[in-house]
Amino acid sequence: MKPAAKITESTYDESAHFGVQRLKSRIIKQISHEFRTPLTSIIGFADMLGEKIPIDENQRLEYANYIRNEGLRLTKLVDDLIRLDSLEQGHAELQLMEYEIQETVRCALKLVAELALNKFVHISIEMPIEPLILKFDREKLIHALYQLLHNAVRFTKHGGLLTLKVETDGGYTVISIQDSGPGIMANDIPSLFKRFGKLYHHGEEIHGSGVGLAIVKHIIDQHNGDISVQSRIGEGSTFSVRLPLQLS
């Protein structure tokens, strides 16, 4: 007698399937929204430039500059999405070497110098005189600090103050970036570092991709560090990055 055929039964978790589908649908809607707004502006201004209605040189330059800025914003969004996906998939390994943290911070500052100058934002810098040597991925850390500094300058009011501090605390180096912006609602802080997390001010959504801080969190986590936020409405926000002096 032949042995009875072995029957295997696979299980299908319908609720989990629909949960994943809902998440994918939400992400697609978020990405579509982030692309649609600048694309609509680009098409609108391109149409105006293509019409035979006479415009002066200043208007032409204004429209062309707007198209360029929106194109750059789309490029940054695409780059951020690719970078975030790479980090989440674990494909972006750290290239660890010993560097001076003060020099790395100065490099990140240079990337936001023009934006700060255009807004007349004064940047106060407090760093130890003695070099602090840490082992980290310089390119990734510069990117994380740039994201934080760019946000800080962006949300600081015209002619306001931004304070950057580097100090040691036990076995950590702490980099703090304090802006003088509108502040963050307490109930918004937990979602800040989530993908497509959004900020609101006076009930209105603050423009942004919702990807940059998620990238920052991944990079700091990779370095066995942590990032925290302190904020009060009307008094600005302070983002603090803690990096271990020695990576385990």
Protein Blocks (a to p, Z undefined) as FASTA:
>chain_A
ZZddddddddddfklmmmmmmmmmmmmmmmmmmmmmmmmmmmmmmmmmmpmbdcdfklmm
mmmmmmmmmmmmmmmmmmmmmmmmmmmnopaccddddddfklmmmmmmmmmmmmmmmnop
acdddddfbdcdddddfklmmmmmmmmmmmmmmmpcghiacddddddehjaccdddddfb
ebjafklmmmmmpghiacdeehiacedehlmmmmmmmmmmmnopacdddddehiapaddd
dddfbdZZ
